[in-house]
């Protein structure tokens, strides 16, 4: 059934700024994307229990024990979700990662739905779904519980609503955008970047009247209302996320820095998809029938420009790259249907194996953890961070057992990062380890060591030079042995035993031990 014509006289509709002739009507609905989405979710669930927790997942579980309206590096949504899932099924990795697998399937459906809004037929919708399902951003974020998975779905929901609004002229779709962005900002403040991109796109390409529309103002109110708890917490604590963003800009994080952010644009979906999303971008900006959607193309240009200039993580704009890929799927199917079909379609088919399927091997735990090739970790840093955490705790326990009895009773663990603290919280009690403390991000606010804790097992520090300012003596007492040859941030790292506080914990905790990144 076709959509009704735009009613210009109704107050909630916008006058079209496009030339005579409306954008193409949505394509025919098809079950193909649903099957692809279901296959994506099932595959992710089947692999969810392999390897182990990611450092961020251990952090979310630890933060979930200290629920708050905000944290140094995130909002309350994911820690609260982690606590809920771990309460339902304690220690069950598959349950913990089930929401991510479901959200990844939802992302596949949304990419296909955006292609359908642009006029895609069954073939282009299926192609868009397959490209999304095998994209790096969907596979990587769908495998782990992470704020990135929430961001992915939030941005795609907002983009789908924006495309619906621009096609129909019905500005009530702005409420969907506001709702999505508001929920997303309970996870991270990053959806504000999408809002900036969309507003800039409308300013550049129109329809500018939309910026004065009452439904858009209502949508902005919904976003602020939903995001208020996290925003108030951030304001009350001096917006610590800005400090984290600064460290990311300096390259003090995975996938960050201007060079890495630029390079990631060409691999985060897949190298195979690069000419497809470029074709989609060009079509959004130049195709007369898609004039109404030009704001979406400009939104990506603005967002990726901000990411590159600010040195943000290269996957921040990946959801909009999937939107461009959805548009490019239409262009690609049309191109493959012209002229000599055999060589055009053959060229598309030949690229699948070398450029799309490797994403599965590189981004999902399909290879044995004890024989993981080094190139996998080189490409996918997060793979290495899901291996060896129980053995990490074993290494600390061996050092702890080697302490004299009187020292063992008052010793604590001091970790360099939140993942290590989360690992001790998860695996330490069964191994007799004392509580772990860390100055990293929000873990610093979960408590400092007792005043009489003058024996410290320190891990995650480069060497005693970082610790000598706090302790009278620091000696190496062991190594982290994860019992596999994997190049991650922990394996082979030194474990020190430090004794004799030079100053009380209360004096050094917030001023010297605290650090963000």
N, C-alpha and C positions, 0 to 999 in steps of 0.2 A: 504494500500500500504506500503510495507516494506521500511525501510530506506536504502539508498545506502551504500555500503561498505566504510570503511574509506580509503581515498586516502592518503597514507603516503607521496607521493611526493609533495603534495600541500603545500605551505608555511604556510597556516593558520591552518593546522591540526597537531596534536601531534601524535607521535608514541606511541602505547599502551604499557603500562608497565605491563599489565595483562598477564597471561599465555594464550596459544592458546585457541581461542574461545572467542567471544565477550560477553558482558553482555546480558542478555535477552532483546529481543525487547519489545517496549512498548506494554501494553495490549490494548485490543479493546476499542475504545471510547464508552462511555455509557452516557445516559441522567440522570442516577440516581444522581450523584453529583450535577448536575444543579438544580434538584428538591430540594435536601437538602439545597443547598445554597440559593435558592429562599425562601424556608420556613424559613431559619434563618433570612434573611433580613426582610421579612414581619413581623415575630414575634417581632423583635427588633423595627421596626417602630410602631407596634401596642402598644408597651409598652413604647415608647420613651417619651410620655407626662406625665407619672405617676411620683409621688413624685415631684421633682423639680431639680433646677440646682445643680450640684456638685461644691464644692468649687473651683476646678481647672477650671471648665467652667466659673465661675464668674471671675476668674483671667484672662483667655484667652480673655474674652470680654473686660475687663479693659485694658489689654495689647494691644488689637486691637485698642483702642483709642489713643495709643502712639506707632504707628508702627515704627519699627527699624529693622536693619539687624541682631540683636541678643538681647538676654536678659540674665540675670544672670543664669537662669536655663533651657533655651531652645533656639531654633532658631526661625526665623520669621514665619515659615510656618503655624502653628496652630493658633496663634493670628490673622494673616492675613485672614485665612479661617473663623475664628469666626466673624471677622468684616464684611466680605463679606456676610455671612449667616444672620447676625443680621441686615444688611442693607436691604437685600432682604425681610426678614420677621421679623421685630423688635419684640423681646420678645417671639418668637415662638420656643419652646423647641424641637418640633418634627423636624422642619427644621434644627435647630442647630445640631441635632444628626443624621440626615439622612446620611451624608457622612460616619459616623462610622458604621451604619447598612449596608451600601453598601460594605464598605471595609471588614466587617466581613464575608459577603457572598463571597467576593472575596478570603478571606483567606481559606474558606472551599473548594472552587474550586481548589486552589493551592495545598492544602494538598492532595486532590484526584489526581491532575495532577502529583505530585511527586510520589505517589504510582504507577500511570500508567507508568511513566518513568522507574520505577524499575521492571516493568513486571507484574503489578497487573492486574487481570481480572476484570470483572464487579463486582463480589462480594466483592473483596478486595478494589476496588475503592470506592464502596458504603460504606463499613465499615469504611474506612479512613475518608470519608466525614462526616459520622454520629459522629464519635469520635471527629472530629474537631468542628462540630457544637455544640456539647454538652460540649465542653471543657470549663474550667473556664476562660482561657485567651481570647477565642473568645467571650463568652457571656459578660464578664465584660467589655472588651475594646470596644465591639460593641454597648454597651448600652450608653456609654458616649462619648462626644467629648474629645479626649485625644491624647497626643503624643504617648501613648502606641499603639493605633490603627494604627497609621502611621508606627510605628516600626514593628508591626506584619506583615503588608503587605510587607513592604520593605524587611525584612529578608526572608520571604517566596518567594518573587520574586527572590531575589538573590540566595537562595538555589535551586529553580527550575532551574535557569540558570546554576548553578554549576553542578547539576546532569545531565542536558542536555550536558554540555561541557564534563564531564567525560565519559558519555556513548558514545557520537558520536566522541569524539576527536577533534571536531571543536572548536578551541579556540576563534572564533569570539563571542561565547556566553559570553565571559568575558566582552564584552561591555555592555550586559544586567546587569551583576553584578555591573559594575561601575556606570551605570546610576541609578540603584536602590539605591546603597549606597550613591551616591551624593545627590539625592533627599531626602533620609532619614536624611542626616546630616544637612538639612535645618530645620529639626524638632528638633533633638537632635544629639549629637555627638556619641550616643551609637552604630550606625552602624559600627563605627570604630572597635568596639569589635568583630563584626562578621568578618570583614576583617582580623583581627589578627587571629581569629580561623581558617578561611579557609586557610590562608597562612601557619599557623603552621601545619594544617592537610596535606597539600601538601608536606611540608618539611618532615613530619614524614612518610607518606604513599605513596607519589608520586602522579602523575608523576612530578618529580622535574624540568624537562625541561620546564614545564609550567611557572615557575617563570621567565624565560628569554624570553618568547614569546612576540612578538611585540604587539599582541592584548591585552595581559594582561597589558603591559605598557600603551597602549592607554586607557584601562579601568581605570587604576589608575589616568591618567591625567583627564579623564572625572569626576571622583569622586572629585578630588581636585578642578577642575574648578567650579563644581556646589556648592561645600561646601564652596568655597572661601569667599563669603560675610559673612557668620556666623563665619568662622575661623578668618577672619581679624578683625571682631568686637570683638571676644573673646580675640585675641592677644592684641588689642588696649586697652582693659579693664582689662588686667591682668589675663585672663582665669578664670573668676569667677565660671564657672561650676566645676572647680576643688575643689573650696571651698564647693560647694553644695555636690559634691561627697564625700568629707571628712565628712560632717555632716551626710550623709546617712550611711557611713561606721560606724559611731559611734552609729547608731541605732536611729538617730533623724528624723525618717520618717516612714510611714507605710510600712510594708513588708520588712524592711531593717534589717541589722545585720546578722551576720554569721549563727546564729541558725535559725532565721526565713527564711533566704534564703535557707538553707538546707531543712527545713521542707516543704517549698513551692514546691520543686521539685516533691513531691509525691502527691500533690493535685491540682497543677495549671492546669493540663489537667483534671485529675480525678483519684481517687484511682483505679478505674476500669481499667484505661489505663496503670497503672504502669508496670504490667508484659508484656503488649503489647509493650510499648516503650523500655523496657529492652531487650525483644526478638529482637526488631528491631536493637538496638545498637549492640548486639552480632552478629547478622547476617551481619550487615554492616562491622564489624571488622573481621569476620571469614569465612563467606560464600565465597567459591572460585569463584562462578559466579559473586559475587558483589565486587570482588577485586578492580575494578576501582573506587568504591565509598568509599573506606576506609577513604579517606581524610575527608569525611563528618562526619563520626562517630568520628574521632579524633577532628574535629572542635568543636563538642559539648563538648567533654571532656576538651578541652583547655578553652573554654568559661566558662563552669560551674566552672572549677577550679579557674579562675580569679575572677568570681563573689563571690565564697565562701571565697577566700583568702582576697579579697578586702572588703568584707562585703557589696556588692551591693544588690540591690533589687532582690528577688528571682525569679521574673518573667522576668528578663532581657534575660535569655536564653530560655524562653518558646517557641518562634518560632522554635528553633532547636529541642525542645522536640516534637513538632508536626511533624517535619521531621522524627524523630525516630519512632513516632507513625505510620506514613505512611508506613515506612518499616516494622514495626511490624504487620500491618494489613495483609500483604502478608503472613508472617510467621503464624499468627493466623488462617487465612482462610485455609492454607495448613494443619495445625494441626487439625482443626475441620473437615477436609475432609478425615482423615485417621481413620482406625480401626472402633470402635464402635461409629457411628456418633451421636446416640441419646444422650449419656451422655455428649459428648464434646460440642455439640451445645446447649444442655440444660444448661450446666454450663455457657456458654457465655450469654445465654438469661437471666438466673437468676440474673446475676450481673447488668443488665441494670437499674432496678428499684431502688435498694438500693444505687448504686454507680454513676450512670450517671444522672438520672432525678433530684436528689436533687440539682444539679448545677443550674437548672432553678429557683427553689424556693430561693436559697441562693443568687444568683447573679443578678436576675432580679426583678423588682418591681411588683411582682404578689400578694403580701399580702397587706392588708390595712396599710397605713402609720401610722395611729393612734393606730394600734394594732400590731405593728411589734415586734415579739418576740425578746428578748435580744440575743438569740443565733445567730440570723441572723447577727446582727451587730458584734458579737464576731468573726464570721467567715469572714464576708464581711464588713470591716471597711468603705468602700466607700458608702454602703447603708445608713448609718447614716448621711453621709455628703451631702446627697441629700434631707434632710428633714428639714423644719423649717426656711428657710432663710427669707421669708416675716415676720414671727413672730419675728425673730431676729431683723429685722429693726424696727418692732413695739416696741420692748423693749427699743431700743435706743431712739426712738421718744418720748416715755413716759418720759424718763429722760430729754430729751431736752426741752419738754414742761414745765417741772417743774423748769427750771432755771428762774431767774429774767430776765425781758425783756432786760436790758442793757447787761447782760452776754450772752443771747441767740443770739444776733446779731453778736458777735465776737467769738462764740464757734466753735470748730472743733471737729471731731471724730478722735481718734488715735487708730488704731487696731493692734492687735498682729500678725495677719497673713494676707496673700493676699486674702484669701477667704472672710474674714470679710470686707475688703476694697471693694472687688468686689460686695458684697451684698449691701453695702451702696450706691455704684455707681448705682446699678440696681434698688433698691427699695427705696432709700432715698429721691429722689426729690419729689415723690408723697406724702411723709410723712413729708415734710418740714425739713428734716435733712440737716445739713451743709455737706460740702465735707469731705470725710474720707481720712486720710493719714496713711501710714504704712511704717515701715522700713524693711519690709520683702521682700527679693529677689528683683525683679526689680521694685516693687511698690515704693521703696525708691527713684528711679530715676524719677518717674512721677511728682515729686514736693514735696516741704516741706511746712508746714503751714506758713501763713503770719507772719511777725515779731510781729504784735500786737495780735496774737491769744494766749491769756494767760488763756483761759478757755477751758479745754479739757475734752471731754467725752471719757474715756479710756475703752476699752473692749478687751478681749483676753489676759489679763495679769493676772498672778496668784494672785497678791495682790499688795498693795501699796509699798511693799519693792522694787519692780522693778521700781516704778515710782517716789519715794521720792527723788531720786538723781536729778531729772529734775524739780520737782515742789515743791513749798513751802508747799502746803497742798493737800492731796488726801483723799476723803471720799467716802465710798460706797453709791451709790444713787439708786441702783436697782439690779435686776437679769435678766439674759436672760431667758425668758419664751417662749419656742417654742410650748407650749400648747399640746404637746404629750410627752409620756414617751419614749424618745429615748436617748441612751447613745452615744452622739457625742461630739465633742470638744467644742461646744458652749453652749449647753443646761444646764441651771443652773449656768452658769458662772457669776461672779460679774461684775457690771458696776460701774466704779468710776468717780467722777467729780474731776478734778485736777485744781488748781488755782495757779497762780504766777510762772512764769518761773524763775528758778534760773540763767540760762544762756540763751543767744539767741539761737533760733533754728539753726541758721547758724553754731554755734559752736558744737552742739551736734548731728546734724542730721546724718552726714556721719561717725562720730567717735563712737557714742554710740547707736543711735537709729537703725542704719543699722544692719541687721542680715540676715543670709542665713540659709536655711534648707529645 
